[in-house]
Amino acid sequence: MKPMDLVKKVRREATFERAALDRGKAVLMAAIRQEAERQRRPTIVPQLPYEDIRAALEFLERAFGFREIPTSRRVSETGMIGHTMVEFGDGVIGLGTQGAHGARSPQSGGIASQYISVRVDDVDAHYQRALAAGARIASGLRDHSRGVRAYEALDVEGHRWRFLQQREVPSP
């Protein structure tokens, strides 16, 4: 039931029974939370393979500022993380096991097949954070055309990440 339909129903029931108002509010809030969560999900979620998801997750959080989505974690009976998802801003990336769906990490495959671009508010501060966390810098901070400032770093298994900030271009 849509939130507006629930509001109408709660109003009708509340006129007859006060407790219905409290129950209705709880149902309405749950529906709003569920709708917000549904709308928050991105349409496309890239998946990156890792030999050691736990180590990759710890690195991505510490060096690049990603946050794990706790409800996405899947753990085997042996305690090994088989899949999880991380978010940064409004973006989401899945971290999956090595070899799942034929995907290999650059560490075991010997070559990186892609890079991921991430927009940040302050690329200079982000660069310093990555350095302090021990990230391998593939391409240092530099200014590009059209006001873009960026750097590239490799994660613990060699996936290439490009962090960039759009800056205003001065008028001529």
N, C-alpha and C positions, 0 to 999 in steps of 0.2 A: 504494500500500500504506500502511496506517495505521501510525503510529509504533510502537504496541504490537506489531503483527504483525512489524515489522522487528526489534524487540528479540528476539522469540522466534526468528526466523530466524538472527540474528547469534549467539545463544547456541548454537544447534544446529551451525552451521558452525564456530564457534570451537573446539569440542571436537575437531574433526578437523584444522583448519589455523589456525595462529596469525595468519597474514596476513589471514585472512578476518575476524578481529576488527577489524583496522584498517580494512579496506574497509567492513565493516558499520557501524562508527562513523561514517565519513564519509557514507555513504548515510543513516543515521539522522539525523544533524545536518542534512543538506540537507532531509530530509522535515519535520523539526521547523521549520526556518526557513520553508519553503514554507507549512506549515500556519499558522504565526503570521502570515505576510503575508496569507494568505487571510482569516483571521479579523479582521485589522485593517481591512480595506476596509469603509468605511461602505456602507450600503444606498442612501442617497440622497446624490447629489453635485450641488449646484446649480452651474450654469455662468453665468459673467458675461462679457458681451462687452466687448472693448476694441479701440480703434483701434490702440493701441500696447501690446502685451502686455509687452514688455521694460520700458517705463517704469512700467507698472502693477505689475509684479512687483517691481521695485526699490523702489517706494514702499511697497507692502504689507509688504515685509520690513523696511524701515527704520522706517516710521512705526508700524506695528501689530504687528510681531513675527511675521508669518507666515514659514513656511519652505517653500521650493519642494521638491517631491518630484522629485528629479533624473531618475528613470526615467520620469516622465510627460511630459517635454518633447519636443515634436515641432517640428523645425526644417525649413524649406524649403531648397531648393538655394541660394537667395539669402541664407540666413542669418536669415530672419525667423522668429520664434517663432509657430507657428500654434496651439499649445495647450500648456498646462502645468497642473499642479495644485499648490495650496499647502495646507499644513496648519497648524492651530493647535489644540493640545491633541489631542483625538480627532476633530476636525472637518476636513473636506476640502472645498475649493471649486475648481472648474475655471475657468481663464481661457482664453477662446476668442476667435477672431477676430470682428471687427465684421461683422455680417450673417449669420454662421453660423446656420443654422436660423431665420432671420428676426429674430434678436435684435439690438438696437441698444443702444449705450451711452447713458447719459443725456446725454453730451456731444454726440452727433450726433442723438439722438432728441428732445432738447429737454425731456425729462421723465424723472424716475426712476419706475420702476414697482414698486419694492420696496425693502426695506431688510433688512439682515442683522444679526441679533443675535449677539453673541459674548460668552460669559462669560469673565471674567478674574479672576485672584486678587486683584489690587490695581488697582482702576479709577483711583485717583488717580495712581499711578505711570504707568499706561498713558496716561492723559490727558496727562501731562507729556511722555512720549516722543513722542506724536503731535504735540503743539504744537512740540516741538523739531525735528521732522522737516518741519514746514511744512504739516501737515494743516489743511484748512479745517474749522473747528468749526461745525457746524450748530446744535447745542444744547449748551451748557456743562454741566459737572458739576452734578448736583443729586440730591437724595434724593427717592425716590418712595415710594409706599405699600408696605407689607409688607417693609421693609428693603432695597429695591433702590436702589442708587446707580448712575447711568448718565450717559453723554454720547453725542452723535452727531457723527460726522465724515464728511466727503466725501472720496473718494479722488481721484486725478488726473483721472478722467473723470466724476466726479459720482455714482458709486454711493454710497449712504448706508449707513454702518455704525453700529450701536448697540453700544457696549461697556458691559457691566454687571457689577456685583458684587452678589451676594446677601449681605447682612449680617444678623447676628442682630438680631431685633426685641426691644428691652428689655421685660421683663415689667412689666405695670402695677402 
